[in-house]
């Protein structure tokens, strides 16, 4: 199993970013995929998750209405569209499948 995140960076408050996670080594469409984040000094928290078909999603209350998780099973990729970003969204964002994790991508929201 390999999960490779990309798309992080520095963005101003109110801005947008789209994270991508390219997966390999397993039957992608058979698994729930999730995005987590970990801010300095805080525990890792679930941000969003999506079912194998993409029909079912769930979000942390803190990102509802601002973030959108999606997936392309033909490309073995899961996305996290992040809009109206706030400084408190600053964290390392991780893609996850069960107990497998990517290396993470840094998102910094600052003016």
Secondary structure, DSSP 8 states (H G I E B T S, - for coil): -EEEEE--EEE-TT--EEEEEEEESS-GGGS-EEEEEE-TTS--EEEEEE-SSSS-EEE-TTTTTTEEEEEETTTTEEEEEE-S--GGG-EEEEEEETTEE---EEEEE--
